[in-house]
Amino acid sequence: MNKMKLSQFNFDLPEELIAEFPTTNRDESRLMVVHRDTGKIEHKLFKDVIDYIDEGDVMIMNNTKVFPARMYGNKEKTGAKIEVFLLRELNRESLLWDVLVDPARKIRIGNKLYFGDDDSLVAEVIDNTTSRGRTLRFLFDGPYEDFKKKITELGETPLPKYIKRDVIDSDEERYQTIYAKKEGAVAAPTAGLHFSRQLMKRLELKGVEFAEVTLHIGLGTFRPVEVEDLTKHKMDSEQMSIDQADADKVNDAKKNRKKVIAVGTTSMRAIETSVSTDGMLKPFDGWTNKFIFPPYDFSIADALITNFHTPLSTLLMMISAFGGHEFVMDVYQQAIKEKYRFYSYGDAMLII
């Protein structure tokens, strides 16, 4: 097969198909069911996913939890409003954080930023990392728990920039999966947003197993690919872990010829990062910068649940690797014709 090029993942996406809000009920977004072997496409509601999953099958969910990463501060002396996007904590003792600032040209080493109406939180810029990246040291007296509470109070839900509206109260709950546990992501694993408590219960009663992995999604997930030759694109590293008990669940299903369903591209990346030579899932604790694009042989999952992604995105590339490039690009044209909703708050696809 020829090497895939960036331009092969382009398509025209009408602006009005970008979902600004989630559906009223999580499990009532639409679901396109795509059969790789026959090319059949079905149009369902998300809660119908249960009809395609059998007793003993395992669904792999990413249990990362989004934290309120977007903060607004004021620069000392000038009072200019600065957006600070918290990327990751570098050092808990000295409250060092990796952040992005906007507008960046005004923010230099030594500047102080004040947060909150009462300026109750202060940060000092101590390093430049990239054009918009800075290292901040927060100046805070008191226990670490109080510091985290303060950040949660002052931060807002980090909705992706392509959702053009202001953040509203309900986003705090809806831009989070119901099974989110381990805090550390700056973007939600969006395929998981469609699961309601009721649907999880129904799946459980049917005898479906759930295995959890943790992959803390960074902003790299939205970073554009800027090289035509995909082998030259570097993914940002993201922290991930898989424990032994969850790996065992997945491997048992494989041994018993049950289906393994990856919920979301992040779950898929996590499991493909940690595969043993005989195609089984291994425990893992570390970082991954795995980039999956066609052609690629998947080792673990038989099916994938995912949202509809942007043109030219690494997420679309992974879907193409799993579903077959030409087929997936055709399916996306169908989705546009049928007015499926795209991106984080949009509809879902099940590829089997």
C-alpha positions in Angstrom: 0.0 0.0 0.0 1.2 3.5 -0.8 2.2 5.7 2.1 -0.7 7.8 3.3 -0.6 11.5 3.0 -2.2 14.2 5.0 -4.3 15.5 2.1 -6.0 12.1 1.9 -7.8 13.0 5.2 -9.4 16.2 4.0 -13.1 16.7 3.5 -15.6 19.7 3.6 -17.4 19.9 6.9 -20.4 22.3 6.9 -20.0 24.6 9.9 -23.6 23.9 11.1 -22.8 20.3 11.8 -20.4 21.2 14.6 -22.3 20.5 17.8 -22.3 23.4 20.1 -24.4 21.6 22.8 -24.8 18.0 23.8 -28.2 16.2 23.3 -30.6 16.5 26.2 -30.1 12.9 27.2 -26.6 11.4 26.9 -27.6 8.1 25.4 -30.0 9.6 22.8 -27.5 11.1 20.5 -27.5 9.4 17.2 -25.4 6.3 16.5 -24.2 5.3 13.1 -23.4 1.5 13.0 -20.8 0.7 10.4 -20.1 -3.0 9.4 -16.6 -3.3 8.0 -17.1 -6.7 6.4 -20.3 -6.0 4.5 -20.2 -2.2 4.1 -23.6 -2.0 5.7 -24.5 1.3 7.5 -27.3 1.5 10.1 -28.8 4.7 11.7 -29.7 4.2 15.3 -29.7 6.0 18.7 -26.8 5.5 21.0 -28.7 3.5 23.5 -29.2 0.8 20.8 -25.5 0.0 21.1 -26.6 -2.7 23.6 -28.0 -4.7 20.7 -24.5 -5.1 19.2 -22.8 -6.2 22.5 -23.2 -9.7 24.0 -22.7 -11.3 27.4 -19.0 -11.7 28.2 -17.9 -9.0 25.8 -15.6 -6.4 27.3 -15.9 -2.6 26.8 -12.7 -0.7 27.5 -13.3 2.8 28.9 -10.9 5.6 29.6 -11.6 6.7 33.2 -9.6 10.0 33.0 -11.3 13.0 34.5 -11.2 16.5 33.0 -10.1 19.3 35.4 -11.1 22.9 35.0 -8.0 23.8 33.1 -8.9 27.2 31.6 -8.3 30.2 33.9 -8.3 34.0 33.4 -5.8 36.2 35.2 -4.6 39.8 35.1 -1.1 40.8 34.5 0.6 42.9 37.2 0.8 46.7 36.6 -1.1 46.7 33.3 -4.1 44.6 34.4 -4.3 43.0 30.9 -6.5 40.0 30.8 -4.6 36.8 30.1 -6.0 33.3 29.5 -3.9 30.6 31.2 -4.5 27.1 30.1 -3.1 24.6 32.6 -1.5 21.7 30.8 0.1 19.6 33.5 1.5 19.8 37.0 5.3 19.6 36.9 6.0 19.7 40.7 3.5 19.4 43.5 5.8 20.7 46.2 6.8 23.9 44.5 3.4 24.3 42.6 5.1 24.4 39.2 2.8 24.0 36.2 3.2 23.8 32.4 0.7 26.2 30.8 -0.2 28.0 27.6 -0.9 31.7 27.8 -2.8 34.0 25.4 -1.9 36.6 24.3 1.6 35.2 24.7 3.7 38.1 23.4 2.9 40.1 26.6 4.0 37.4 29.0 7.7 37.3 29.9 9.8 35.6 32.5 9.4 37.4 35.9 5.9 38.7 35.2 3.3 38.0 37.9 -0.3 37.1 37.1 -3.2 37.6 39.5 -6.3 35.4 39.6 -9.7 35.8 41.3 -11.6 39.0 42.0 -9.6 39.4 45.2 -6.3 38.4 43.6 -6.2 35.6 46.0 -4.0 33.5 43.8 -0.7 34.7 42.3 1.6 33.0 39.8 5.0 34.0 38.6 6.3 33.2 35.1 9.6 31.4 35.5 10.4 29.9 32.0 9.4 29.9 28.4 8.7 26.5 26.9 7.3 27.1 23.4 5.9 30.2 21.6 2.8 30.1 23.8 4.0 27.8 26.5 5.3 29.0 29.9 6.2 27.5 33.2 4.4 29.1 36.1 5.1 28.9 39.8 1.9 29.5 41.9 2.5 31.4 45.1 0.1 30.0 47.6 0.3 29.6 51.4 -1.5 26.6 52.8 -2.0 22.9 52.2 -2.0 21.5 48.7 -5.7 20.4 49.0 -6.6 24.1 49.5 -4.5 25.1 46.4 -6.3 22.5 44.3 -9.7 23.7 45.6 -8.7 27.2 44.7 -7.8 26.2 41.1 -11.1 24.3 40.8 -13.0 27.4 41.9 -11.2 29.8 39.6 -10.9 27.5 36.5 -13.6 26.7 34.0 -14.4 23.6 31.9 -11.9 23.6 29.0 -14.4 23.2 26.1 -12.4 22.9 22.8 -11.9 26.2 21.0 -14.1 25.2 18.1 -17.2 25.4 20.4 -17.6 29.1 19.9 -20.0 29.8 22.8 -19.3 30.7 26.4 -19.1 27.9 29.0 -22.3 27.3 30.9 -22.9 25.6 34.2 -24.1 22.3 32.7 -20.8 21.9 30.8 -19.1 21.0 34.1 -21.2 17.8 34.2 -21.7 17.2 30.5 -18.1 17.6 29.4 -17.2 14.7 31.7 -18.0 11.0 31.4 -20.2 9.5 34.2 -17.3 7.1 35.0 -14.5 9.7 35.2 -12.3 8.9 38.2 -8.7 10.0 37.8 -8.1 13.7 37.3 -5.6 14.8 34.7 -7.1 15.4 31.3 -7.6 18.8 29.6 -10.1 17.3 27.1 -12.8 14.7 27.6 -12.6 11.2 26.1 -15.7 12.2 24.0 -16.9 8.7 22.9 -17.6 8.0 26.6 -19.9 11.1 27.0 -22.8 9.1 25.4 -23.0 6.6 28.3 -25.8 7.2 30.8 -26.1 5.5 34.2 -29.2 3.7 32.9 -27.4 2.4 29.8 -24.4 1.2 31.9 -26.8 -0.6 34.2 -28.6 -2.3 31.2 -25.2 -3.4 29.8 -24.2 -4.8 33.2 -27.4 -6.8 33.5 -26.8 -8.2 30.0 -23.5 -9.5 31.4 -21.2 -7.1 29.6 -17.8 -6.5 31.4 -16.1 -3.2 31.7 -12.3 -2.7 31.8 -10.8 0.7 32.6 -7.7 2.3 31.3 -6.4 5.8 32.1 -5.0 8.1 29.4 -4.8 11.7 30.4 -5.7 13.6 27.2 -3.5 16.6 26.5 -4.0 19.5 24.1 -1.9 17.6 21.6 -5.1 15.8 20.6 -6.2 19.0 18.9 -2.8 19.9 17.4 -2.9 20.1 13.6 -0.7 17.8 11.6 1.6 20.0 9.6 3.5 17.5 7.5 2.2 15.9 4.3 4.3 12.7 5.1 2.5 11.2 8.2 5.5 9.2 9.2 7.1 12.6 10.2 4.4 13.7 12.5 5.2 13.5 16.2 2.4 13.1 18.8 2.6 14.8 22.2 3.3 12.4 25.0 0.3 11.7 27.3 0.4 9.9 30.6 -1.4 6.5 30.8 -1.8 3.4 32.9 -3.4 0.0 32.7 -3.5 -2.2 35.8 -3.2 -6.0 35.9 -6.8 -6.7 36.8 -8.2 -4.8 33.8 -5.6 -6.3 31.4 -6.7 -9.8 32.7 -10.4 -9.0 31.9 -9.5 -8.1 28.4 -7.2 -11.1 27.9 -9.8 -13.5 29.3 -12.4 -12.2 26.8 -9.9 -12.7 23.9 -9.2 -16.2 25.1 -12.9 -17.0 25.3 -13.5 -15.5 21.8 -15.6 -12.7 23.1 -15.6 -9.2 21.6 -13.4 -6.4 22.9 -14.9 -3.0 22.3 -12.7 0.1 22.6 -14.7 3.1 23.8 -13.0 6.0 22.1 -9.7 6.7 20.3 -7.9 7.3 23.6 -8.8 3.8 24.9 -7.6 2.4 21.6 -4.3 4.2 21.8 -3.8 3.1 25.3 -4.4 -0.6 24.6 -2.3 -0.5 21.4 0.6 1.1 23.4 0.8 -2.0 25.6 0.6 -5.2 23.6 2.6 -8.3 24.3 4.3 -10.3 21.5 1.4 -12.8 21.5 -1.2 -10.0 21.0 -2.4 -9.8 24.6 -2.8 -6.7 26.8 -0.1 -5.9 29.3 -0.2 -3.7 32.4 1.4 -0.3 31.8 2.4 2.8 33.8 4.1 5.6 31.9 3.7 7.8 28.8 2.6 7.2 25.2 3.1 9.1 22.0 1.7 6.4 19.8 0.4 7.7 16.5 -1.9 5.3 14.6 -2.6 5.8 10.9 -3.2 3.5 8.0 -2.0 0.9 7.3 -1.9 -0.5 10.8 -2.6 -3.9 12.3 -4.7 -3.7 15.5 -4.1 -6.3 18.1 -6.7 -6.1 20.8 -10.1 -4.5 19.9 -12.7 -6.0 17.6 -14.9 -2.9 17.6 -14.6 0.8 18.2 -17.0 3.5 19.5 -16.0 7.0 18.5 -17.4 10.4 17.7 -17.2 12.2 14.3 -13.9 13.9 13.9 -12.4 16.9 12.2 -10.8 16.9 8.7 -7.0 16.2 8.8 -7.1 15.2 12.5 -5.0 12.3 14.0 -8.3 11.0 15.3 -9.7 10.6 11.8 -6.5 8.9 10.8 -6.9 6.3 13.5 -10.5 5.6 12.5 -9.4 5.2 8.9 -6.8 2.7 10.0 -9.4 0.7 11.9 -12.3 0.9 9.4 -10.3 1.1 6.2 -9.4 4.5 4.7 -11.7 4.6 1.6 -14.6 3.1 3.5 -14.3 5.6 6.4 -14.1 8.6 4.0 -17.3 7.3 2.3 -19.0 6.8 5.6 -18.1 10.4 6.6 -19.8 11.7 3.4 -22.9 9.7 4.4 -22.7 11.3 7.9 -22.6 14.8 6.4 -25.5 13.9 4.1 -27.6 12.6 7.0 -26.6 15.6 9.1 -24.9 13.8 11.9 -23.4 16.1 14.5 -19.6 16.4 14.7 -17.0 16.8 17.4 -17.0 16.6 21.2 -20.7 17.1 21.8 -21.7 15.4 18.6 -23.1 12.0 17.6 -21.3 8.6 17.7 -20.2 5.8 15.4 -19.8 2.1 16.1 -17.4 0.4 13.8 -17.7 -3.4 13.9 
